Amino acid sequence: MAARHTPAFAPSGDDHSRTTEQLQPRDRHRDVWRVVAAAEVVAAAVAVLVDWLIPSLVLVGLAALSLLVRHRGPSSLGFHRPAHVWRLVGQMAVFAVAWTLFDVAVLIPVTNHLTGTRQDVSAFAELHGDVRLLAAYLAASWLLAAVCEEAAFRGYLLTRLTDVLGRGRLRVAVAVLGSSVLFGMLHTEQGPVGVVVATLGGVVFSVLRYRCRTVWAPVLAHGFDDTLGFTWFFFFGPFYGLW
């Protein structure tokens, strides 16, 4: 009867024990960071829901602290340099035009009718015909809305939610929905319509992040989208959809 041989690659009992002992600290280390990420998500959610200071700036501050503690750079939050910068700029400009048309032709009118209200854009009424105010709004929209909000929600919060939930498709979808709902709640001053529009916009911007593999894609799309909106308000005043 042939003798049974143990494969050369099979670990012995002692080797297996050592391997298990090596894996356990790694697992514990991973679990610790998952708990930290969960705490960060809770802190970010509270900042948004209680409207503490300027929530997007609070989230950017949390993101900076989070990166400092982890010894990581902005690329870990999705800020990868695109391979073709100007191509991405052009693509996001075209996308912003298409998304704006969808907003005013479909999303906003349908939400208006379903909720029986209109998006409250009265805060921008004074923009009509005021060149200086337009310049101020455009500068603020690119810095505070496009860069800060995308860094906060599509960069930091979405990344930390996936750290907590995991990387499967369904789990990423839940993370996208969670970050988008909080992004929508950032716009409660615009009424139910503003919350719905912003939430769906958050979902779309999240898809752009993953589709283009960089947060710079939603930054550009967000900036161009706001630019189109403010420019319209400058020439024609507040707008509530095509029908």
Backbone bond lengths (Angstrom), bond angles and torsions (degrees), N, CA, C in turn:
res aa  C-N    CA-C-N  psi(-1)  N-CA   C-N-CA  omega(-1)  CA-C   N-CA-C  phi
1 M - - - 1.462 - - 1.518 108.92 -
2 A 1.333 114.85 130.21 1.471 119.11 -176.09 1.521 109.67 -67.70
3 A 1.317 115.13 140.24 1.464 119.70 178.41 1.522 109.82 -71.95
4 R 1.326 116.13 142.92 1.464 120.54 177.88 1.521 108.82 -83.03
5 H 1.318 115.02 127.30 1.459 119.95 -178.55 1.524 109.67 -106.75
6 T 1.297 116.34 139.04 1.467 120.96 174.36 1.518 108.70 -81.02
7 P 1.353 118.17 127.43 1.471 119.86 179.99 1.513 110.86 -55.66
8 A 1.327 113.73 144.67 1.473 118.47 -176.49 1.512 111.93 -61.77
9 F 1.365 116.01 -27.93 1.455 118.59 -175.99 1.519 112.82 -89.20
10 A 1.321 117.99 -5.45 1.467 120.43 -177.90 1.517 109.25 -77.31
11 P 1.351 118.23 129.82 1.461 120.21 -179.06 1.515 110.76 -72.66
12 S 1.313 115.73 142.95 1.462 120.29 174.28 1.518 108.86 -73.57
13 G 1.337 116.44 173.04 1.455 119.80 179.63 1.508 111.92 -57.97
14 D 1.348 117.06 -42.96 1.464 120.38 -179.76 1.523 110.97 -66.45
15 D 1.374 115.38 -41.48 1.467 118.73 179.84 1.517 110.41 -63.23
16 H 1.340 116.63 -40.78 1.453 120.40 -179.93 1.526 110.99 -62.92
17 S 1.320 116.56 -39.84 1.462 120.79 179.33 1.520 110.21 -64.32
18 R 1.360 114.57 -42.51 1.459 117.87 179.77 1.521 110.96 -64.87
19 T 1.348 116.44 -39.12 1.461 120.01 179.15 1.521 110.24 -63.33
20 T 1.321 116.49 -43.98 1.468 120.91 178.53 1.517 110.78 -61.17
21 E 1.331 115.90 -42.19 1.466 119.51 179.74 1.523 111.06 -64.95
22 Q 1.348 116.87 -32.94 1.458 119.84 178.75 1.519 111.27 -72.20
23 L 1.343 117.49 -35.41 1.451 121.68 -177.61 1.519 112.12 -74.33
24 Q 1.325 116.73 -35.68 1.455 119.54 -176.36 1.524 113.19 -59.11
25 P 1.342 120.07 -46.60 1.469 118.59 176.21 1.522 112.49 -60.20
26 R 1.345 116.83 -36.30 1.464 119.30 178.00 1.517 110.60 -64.25
27 D 1.341 115.92 -43.08 1.463 120.07 178.80 1.523 110.87 -63.06
28 R 1.324 115.93 -42.95 1.464 119.28 178.75 1.518 110.70 -64.15
29 H 1.336 116.06 -40.36 1.456 120.72 178.87 1.524 110.21 -61.55
30 R 1.344 116.93 -42.51 1.464 121.69 179.05 1.521 110.42 -64.99
31 D 1.318 117.47 -40.61 1.460 121.25 -179.52 1.529 110.90 -65.88
32 V 1.328 116.17 -38.33 1.467 119.79 178.76 1.514 110.44 -61.25
33 W 1.332 117.28 -45.83 1.462 120.48 -178.86 1.524 111.59 -68.77
34 R 1.335 116.61 -29.06 1.468 119.14 175.95 1.523 110.28 -67.20
35 V 1.332 116.44 -39.82 1.464 120.51 177.19 1.525 110.00 -64.92
36 V 1.324 117.09 -41.93 1.465 120.85 177.83 1.524 110.28 -61.12
37 A 1.336 116.56 -44.38 1.465 120.51 178.76 1.523 110.88 -61.67
38 A 1.334 117.13 -39.62 1.459 120.82 178.33 1.528 110.89 -62.80
39 A 1.333 116.42 -41.15 1.462 120.64 178.21 1.531 110.32 -63.69
40 E 1.332 116.61 -38.30 1.455 120.61 178.09 1.530 111.29 -64.66
41 V 1.332 115.90 -41.24 1.471 120.20 178.80 1.522 110.30 -62.27
42 V 1.341 116.85 -43.69 1.463 120.68 179.11 1.526 110.24 -61.97
43 A 1.322 117.29 -44.80 1.466 121.02 179.88 1.524 110.98 -61.95
44 A 1.333 116.36 -42.02 1.460 120.40 178.97 1.523 111.03 -64.84
45 A 1.340 116.76 -43.14 1.461 120.72 179.77 1.527 111.23 -62.10
46 V 1.325 116.87 -42.65 1.465 120.81 179.07 1.523 110.32 -62.56
47 A 1.324 117.64 -43.25 1.465 121.37 179.72 1.528 111.18 -59.10
48 V 1.337 116.26 -38.96 1.469 120.15 -179.97 1.527 110.73 -73.33
49 L 1.326 116.93 -47.34 1.468 120.97 -173.45 1.522 112.92 -68.26
50 V 1.332 117.15 -33.18 1.468 118.84 178.03 1.524 111.31 -92.58
51 D 1.350 115.45 0.82 1.471 121.46 178.08 1.527 110.71 54.85
52 W 1.334 115.02 51.60 1.456 120.92 -175.21 1.523 110.59 -79.04
53 L 1.332 116.03 121.34 1.465 122.69 -177.66 1.531 109.22 51.06
54 I 1.325 118.00 -125.35 1.469 122.19 171.55 1.521 105.01 -109.42
55 P 1.349 117.90 101.38 1.468 120.70 -170.33 1.521 114.84 -54.21
56 S 1.323 118.17 -39.38 1.468 119.19 -178.77 1.528 110.76 -63.29
57 L 1.343 116.95 -37.11 1.466 119.79 177.51 1.528 110.85 -70.79
58 V 1.323 116.65 -35.00 1.470 120.04 176.05 1.524 109.69 -61.96
59 L 1.339 116.66 -43.05 1.463 120.71 179.14 1.524 111.57 -65.89
60 V 1.328 117.29 -36.64 1.465 119.89 176.50 1.526 109.88 -64.60
61 G 1.334 116.60 -38.75 1.462 120.03 175.91 1.517 111.69 -63.78
62 L 1.334 116.88 -42.20 1.465 120.51 176.26 1.527 110.59 -62.70
63 A 1.326 116.16 -38.68 1.467 120.09 179.39 1.525 111.04 -62.99
64 A 1.340 115.83 -43.43 1.466 119.72 179.38 1.522 110.88 -62.12
65 L 1.337 116.57 -43.27 1.459 120.77 178.73 1.523 110.77 -65.02
66 S 1.331 115.82 -40.16 1.462 121.03 179.86 1.528 111.24 -62.10
67 L 1.318 116.46 -43.35 1.469 120.31 179.15 1.521 111.08 -67.08
68 L 1.327 116.27 -37.84 1.464 120.60 179.53 1.526 110.80 -63.54
69 V 1.319 116.89 -43.84 1.468 121.30 -179.55 1.527 110.67 -65.84
70 R 1.326 116.22 -38.04 1.462 120.91 -177.18 1.529 113.12 -85.04
71 H 1.331 117.03 -7.92 1.467 121.94 -175.81 1.539 110.34 57.50
72 R 1.332 115.41 44.66 1.454 121.45 -179.95 1.527 109.33 -119.52
73 G 1.334 115.93 164.80 1.445 121.80 178.68 1.523 111.65 -105.55
74 P 1.338 117.62 174.96 1.468 121.53 -179.42 1.525 113.55 -58.50
75 S 1.328 117.65 -24.72 1.469 119.31 179.74 1.523 111.67 -62.06
76 S 1.343 117.74 -25.61 1.462 120.54 179.00 1.524 111.35 -70.07
77 L 1.335 116.96 -15.06 1.467 121.66 175.96 1.523 111.66 -100.76
78 G 1.321 116.51 8.53 1.455 119.80 176.50 1.512 115.76 102.32
79 F 1.325 117.60 3.43 1.464 120.21 -179.31 1.532 110.14 -85.13
80 H 1.323 115.26 71.22 1.454 121.24 177.28 1.528 109.52 -92.69
81 R 1.315 115.59 141.34 1.462 118.94 178.81 1.529 108.72 -72.53
82 P 1.334 117.57 123.86 1.476 119.19 -179.11 1.523 111.15 -66.47
83 A 1.314 115.46 148.16 1.464 120.63 -179.34 1.528 111.38 -65.75
84 H 1.332 116.65 -37.86 1.456 121.37 -179.50 1.523 108.00 -125.38
85 V 1.327 116.04 92.64 1.463 121.54 -171.75 1.522 111.66 -61.21
86 W 1.331 116.68 -52.76 1.456 119.37 -174.43 1.521 112.07 -69.56
87 R 1.303 116.91 -29.16 1.468 119.16 174.81 1.519 109.72 -64.77
88 L 1.335 116.44 -42.87 1.459 120.05 178.53 1.527 110.95 -63.70
89 V 1.334 116.49 -40.84 1.470 119.93 177.94 1.525 110.39 -58.80
90 G 1.314 116.71 -47.20 1.455 120.29 179.42 1.517 112.63 -63.41
91 Q 1.324 116.58 -42.95 1.465 120.76 179.78 1.523 111.48 -62.96
92 M 1.320 117.33 -41.84 1.457 120.00 -179.19 1.526 112.04 -72.63
93 A 1.331 117.51 -30.01 1.467 120.25 174.73 1.525 110.14 -65.08
94 V 1.323 116.51 -44.74 1.469 121.00 178.00 1.528 109.97 -64.38
95 F 1.329 115.80 -42.73 1.462 119.46 178.83 1.527 110.78 -60.48
96 A 1.340 117.52 -42.25 1.467 121.18 -178.56 1.525 110.70 -61.24
97 V 1.312 117.35 -39.66 1.469 120.48 177.76 1.528 109.80 -63.16
98 A 1.339 116.67 -46.55 1.466 120.88 -179.90 1.526 111.01 -63.10
99 W 1.335 117.32 -43.44 1.457 120.88 -179.24 1.521 111.40 -66.33
100 T 1.332 117.43 -38.87 1.461 121.23 177.80 1.525 110.85 -63.36
101 L 1.327 116.74 -42.76 1.469 120.38 177.87 1.526 111.16 -62.94
102 F 1.338 116.53 -41.23 1.463 120.13 177.20 1.529 110.40 -63.52
103 D 1.326 116.68 -40.24 1.463 121.48 179.07 1.523 111.30 -57.72
104 V 1.330 115.53 -54.38 1.469 119.74 -172.37 1.522 112.31 -77.79
105 A 1.337 117.27 -24.69 1.461 119.95 -177.37 1.522 113.08 -92.42
106 V 1.337 117.52 -27.05 1.464 119.97 -174.28 1.523 112.08 -128.02
107 L 1.331 116.90 -63.14 1.463 121.31 -168.38 1.525 112.74 -61.96
108 I 1.336 117.35 -52.72 1.465 119.88 -177.38 1.526 111.74 -66.40
109 P 1.350 120.28 -47.99 1.474 118.86 178.87 1.529 113.47 -59.95
110 V 1.337 116.97 -42.72 1.466 119.73 -179.81 1.528 110.36 -63.23
111 T 1.329 116.85 -44.08 1.471 120.52 179.66 1.519 110.91 -66.29
112 N 1.337 116.59 -37.59 1.468 120.32 175.17 1.530 110.77 -55.90
113 H 1.321 116.13 -48.74 1.454 120.79 -175.92 1.533 112.06 -70.66
114 L 1.319 117.61 -37.38 1.459 120.48 -178.64 1.523 112.00 -70.60
115 T 1.318 117.22 -35.74 1.468 120.79 -177.92 1.521 112.68 -92.17
116 G 1.335 116.88 -16.92 1.459 120.20 -176.91 1.517 112.87 72.61
117 T 1.341 116.89 16.00 1.465 121.75 179.07 1.525 109.09 -129.93
118 R 1.325 115.36 176.42 1.462 120.88 174.48 1.524 109.49 -123.42
119 Q 1.303 114.90 153.73 1.460 119.67 177.09 1.522 109.07 -62.37
120 D 1.313 116.90 128.81 1.461 121.70 -178.30 1.528 109.68 -84.13
121 V 1.326 115.05 100.80 1.467 120.58 177.86 1.522 110.34 -114.09
122 S 1.340 116.15 24.09 1.466 120.24 -177.79 1.522 112.21 -62.41
123 A 1.332 116.97 -23.54 1.471 120.25 -179.97 1.519 111.56 -63.88
124 F 1.348 116.61 -19.57 1.460 120.15 -177.86 1.535 112.49 -103.48
125 A 1.337 117.73 9.87 1.463 120.90 -176.13 1.528 111.95 -61.96
126 E 1.335 116.67 -37.10 1.461 119.97 -177.66 1.524 112.86 -70.96
127 L 1.314 116.45 -10.10 1.468 120.66 -179.30 1.532 111.52 -68.82
128 H 1.319 116.80 -24.67 1.470 121.41 -176.10 1.529 111.58 -57.89
129 G 1.341 115.72 111.65 1.457 121.73 175.37 1.516 115.72 81.22
130 D 1.318 119.16 2.04 1.471 122.09 -177.45 1.525 109.53 -102.86
131 V 1.334 116.39 104.25 1.463 121.60 -175.44 1.525 111.11 -65.46
132 R 1.319 117.38 -43.22 1.468 120.42 -178.89 1.535 110.78 -63.10
133 L 1.315 115.23 -42.21 1.458 118.38 179.74 1.530 110.90 -67.20
134 L 1.329 116.17 -36.02 1.462 119.73 176.39 1.525 110.62 -60.87
135 A 1.337 116.74 -46.13 1.463 120.57 179.46 1.529 110.90 -60.67
136 A 1.341 116.56 -40.82 1.456 120.64 179.95 1.533 110.73 -65.74
137 Y 1.334 116.21 -43.05 1.462 120.04 179.94 1.530 111.44 -65.81
138 L 1.304 117.37 -40.03 1.461 119.91 -179.97 1.525 111.10 -65.31
139 A 1.337 116.53 -42.74 1.467 119.78 178.65 1.531 110.15 -63.34
140 A 1.348 115.79 -45.01 1.469 119.48 -179.61 1.523 111.69 -66.31
141 S 1.348 116.24 -36.66 1.465 118.92 -177.89 1.522 111.49 -66.49
142 W 1.323 117.36 -38.61 1.467 119.48 179.45 1.526 111.38 -72.35
143 L 1.335 117.17 -37.73 1.466 119.34 -177.90 1.530 112.14 -80.51
144 L 1.338 116.67 -53.69 1.456 120.51 -173.20 1.521 113.00 -83.98
145 A 1.335 117.44 -36.99 1.467 119.58 -177.91 1.525 110.92 -88.68
146 A 1.330 116.77 -60.53 1.465 119.44 -174.45 1.530 111.77 -63.74
147 V 1.320 117.33 -55.85 1.463 120.35 -174.18 1.536 111.32 -77.12
148 C 1.339 116.97 -54.26 1.472 119.52 -174.09 1.529 112.37 -68.59
149 E 1.325 117.07 -46.74 1.467 118.36 -177.81 1.526 111.91 -66.87
150 E 1.326 117.19 -38.55 1.469 118.60 178.52 1.521 111.12 -70.22
151 A 1.332 116.75 -38.49 1.462 119.34 175.52 1.528 110.38 -62.52
152 A 1.336 116.32 -38.87 1.456 121.20 -177.14 1.523 112.31 -71.89
153 F 1.353 116.65 -46.39 1.465 119.59 -170.77 1.518 113.73 -98.76
154 R 1.320 118.57 -48.18 1.465 120.14 179.79 1.522 112.23 -84.32
155 G 1.330 117.14 -19.96 1.454 120.26 176.19 1.512 111.75 -93.77
156 Y 1.330 116.39 -74.37 1.464 121.81 -172.77 1.525 113.71 -68.76
157 L 1.340 117.56 -59.81 1.462 120.11 -172.60 1.522 111.98 -64.40
158 L 1.319 117.68 -42.78 1.464 120.52 -179.80 1.527 111.10 -64.00
159 T 1.325 116.63 -39.08 1.461 120.54 178.35 1.522 111.17 -65.56
160 R 1.325 117.47 -44.78 1.461 119.96 -178.60 1.534 111.11 -69.03
161 L 1.311 117.62 -33.67 1.460 119.54 176.08 1.529 111.00 -64.81
162 T 1.322 117.37 -40.03 1.465 119.55 177.19 1.522 111.00 -70.62
163 D 1.341 117.98 -29.08 1.461 120.43 173.72 1.530 110.31 -61.89
164 V 1.327 116.40 -37.44 1.460 121.09 -178.96 1.520 111.92 -77.94
165 L 1.331 116.51 -45.24 1.459 121.58 -171.91 1.519 113.60 -85.92
166 G 1.322 117.35 -29.81 1.456 121.12 -175.65 1.515 111.65 110.49
167 R 1.337 115.94 178.65 1.456 120.68 -169.69 1.527 115.23 -107.24
168 G 1.314 119.60 4.43 1.456 120.13 177.77 1.522 111.32 -66.05
169 R 1.339 116.23 162.28 1.460 120.41 -176.52 1.522 112.53 -58.76
170 L 1.331 116.10 -47.34 1.457 120.05 -179.12 1.517 110.73 -63.45
171 R 1.313 116.94 -40.39 1.467 120.62 -178.87 1.524 110.99 -68.50
172 V 1.325 116.65 -39.00 1.465 119.44 175.84 1.523 110.11 -64.64
173 A 1.348 116.86 -38.53 1.466 120.40 178.22 1.532 110.85 -61.67
174 V 1.341 116.56 -40.02 1.461 120.64 177.21 1.526 110.07 -64.98
175 A 1.325 116.92 -40.32 1.469 121.02 178.20 1.525 110.65 -63.78
176 V 1.323 116.34 -41.74 1.475 120.78 177.68 1.520 110.10 -61.22
177 L 1.333 116.27 -45.32 1.464 120.05 -179.22 1.528 110.87 -64.31
178 G 1.334 116.62 -43.96 1.462 119.85 -179.36 1.513 112.75 -62.20
179 S 1.325 116.97 -46.70 1.470 120.32 179.77 1.523 110.88 -66.76
180 S 1.331 117.40 -33.55 1.465 121.08 -178.87 1.526 111.55 -72.24
181 V 1.331 117.10 -38.56 1.460 119.95 176.88 1.528 110.37 -62.67
182 L 1.323 116.74 -43.43 1.468 119.59 177.41 1.520 110.93 -64.46
183 F 1.330 116.65 -36.42 1.465 120.06 175.75 1.525 109.81 -63.47
184 G 1.330 117.05 -40.54 1.459 119.88 176.53 1.513 112.12 -61.89
185 M 1.340 116.82 -40.07 1.467 120.61 -179.87 1.525 112.06 -66.42
186 L 1.307 116.26 -17.47 1.464 120.28 176.02 1.533 110.83 -68.40
187 H 1.343 117.37 -15.01 1.468 122.08 -174.16 1.527 112.09 -113.81
188 T 1.332 117.66 30.06 1.463 120.31 -178.22 1.524 112.64 -62.62
189 E 1.346 117.62 -24.25 1.469 119.48 179.71 1.529 111.60 -66.39
190 Q 1.333 117.10 -14.92 1.465 120.70 178.36 1.525 112.00 -95.03
191 G 1.319 117.23 8.63 1.453 121.21 176.73 1.519 112.49 80.58
192 P 1.346 117.01 -179.34 1.468 121.09 -178.48 1.522 113.70 -56.57
193 V 1.330 116.35 -38.01 1.469 119.57 -179.92 1.522 110.12 -63.99
194 G 1.313 117.01 -44.00 1.461 120.59 179.02 1.512 112.41 -62.02
195 V 1.349 117.06 -38.31 1.463 121.45 178.94 1.525 110.49 -65.17
196 V 1.346 116.60 -45.62 1.465 120.69 -179.60 1.520 110.88 -64.18
197 V 1.322 117.10 -47.01 1.464 121.16 -179.42 1.525 110.96 -61.14
198 A 1.335 116.97 -43.75 1.464 120.72 -179.98 1.526 111.37 -67.21
199 T 1.331 117.27 -38.34 1.468 120.52 179.09 1.526 110.84 -62.58
200 L 1.328 116.70 -48.33 1.468 119.72 178.57 1.526 110.76 -65.79
201 G 1.329 116.28 -35.51 1.456 119.11 174.15 1.509 111.97 -61.79
202 G 1.343 116.64 -38.14 1.459 120.56 177.21 1.517 111.99 -62.49
203 V 1.338 116.80 -40.11 1.464 120.18 177.07 1.524 110.46 -62.04
204 V 1.333 115.84 -46.17 1.468 120.37 -179.13 1.528 110.88 -63.44
205 F 1.319 117.24 -43.68 1.466 120.09 179.43 1.529 111.05 -64.72
206 S 1.336 117.50 -33.85 1.461 120.37 176.63 1.523 110.70 -65.75
207 V 1.333 116.35 -41.12 1.468 120.36 176.82 1.530 110.08 -60.84
208 L 1.323 116.20 -40.42 1.472 119.59 177.80 1.520 110.99 -61.56
209 R 1.331 116.84 -39.84 1.472 119.73 178.92 1.522 110.41 -58.23
210 Y 1.333 116.61 -47.92 1.461 119.71 -177.23 1.527 111.93 -75.69
211 R 1.309 115.97 -36.02 1.466 119.67 -179.10 1.520 111.24 -65.60
212 C 1.321 116.16 -43.63 1.474 121.49 -177.81 1.526 112.20 -93.51
213 R 1.331 117.14 -6.03 1.469 123.26 177.44 1.528 113.34 61.38
214 T 1.308 115.86 32.75 1.462 120.29 175.43 1.523 109.43 -162.42
215 V 1.336 116.78 143.16 1.460 121.39 176.29 1.522 111.01 -70.69
216 W 1.341 116.81 -17.61 1.461 118.40 178.36 1.526 112.04 -62.40
217 A 1.317 117.80 -24.20 1.468 120.39 178.35 1.535 110.55 -64.56
218 P 1.355 120.16 -55.19 1.465 118.35 177.04 1.522 113.72 -65.78
219 V 1.333 117.93 -28.19 1.470 119.47 175.05 1.527 109.56 -58.66
220 L 1.318 116.55 -48.83 1.462 121.13 -179.67 1.529 111.35 -65.94
221 A 1.322 116.72 -45.70 1.464 120.25 -179.55 1.530 111.07 -60.94
222 H 1.324 116.43 -43.38 1.468 122.04 179.41 1.529 110.05 -63.09
223 G 1.329 116.09 -45.32 1.461 119.87 -179.27 1.515 112.75 -63.12
224 F 1.323 117.05 -45.04 1.461 120.43 178.90 1.531 111.02 -66.49
225 D 1.327 116.80 -38.60 1.470 120.93 179.08 1.527 110.77 -60.92
226 D 1.331 117.27 -47.39 1.467 120.76 178.40 1.527 111.15 -65.62
227 T 1.317 116.90 -37.38 1.467 120.27 178.93 1.526 110.99 -60.41
228 L 1.334 116.37 -43.57 1.466 120.42 177.88 1.530 110.78 -62.91
229 G 1.325 116.08 -42.56 1.462 119.94 -178.99 1.516 112.81 -64.90
230 F 1.313 117.25 -47.16 1.460 120.61 -179.15 1.528 111.77 -67.57
231 T 1.324 115.94 -35.92 1.465 119.02 177.44 1.523 110.28 -64.76
232 W 1.334 116.97 -39.28 1.465 120.08 176.66 1.530 110.45 -62.48
233 F 1.350 116.70 -45.98 1.463 120.40 179.05 1.521 110.82 -59.97
234 F 1.307 117.45 -36.73 1.460 121.09 -179.86 1.529 110.91 -62.96
235 F 1.312 117.40 -43.29 1.465 120.64 -176.72 1.531 113.01 -83.87
236 F 1.338 117.63 -36.81 1.463 119.57 -169.07 1.532 114.77 -124.08
237 G 1.336 118.23 -6.85 1.447 120.15 -178.73 1.525 112.04 84.89
238 P 1.349 118.26 -174.41 1.465 122.59 -178.06 1.525 112.35 -55.57
239 F 1.324 115.38 145.72 1.475 122.25 -174.17 1.515 108.21 -135.56
240 Y 1.331 116.42 138.07 1.475 119.68 -174.09 1.512 113.19 -125.75
241 G 1.326 118.16 25.18 1.457 121.33 178.82 1.513 111.74 106.59
242 L 1.317 115.38 163.99 1.471 121.02 -175.62 1.531 113.41 -79.61
243 W 1.310 117.74 -16.01 1.468 119.37 -179.99 1.524 111.10 -153.86
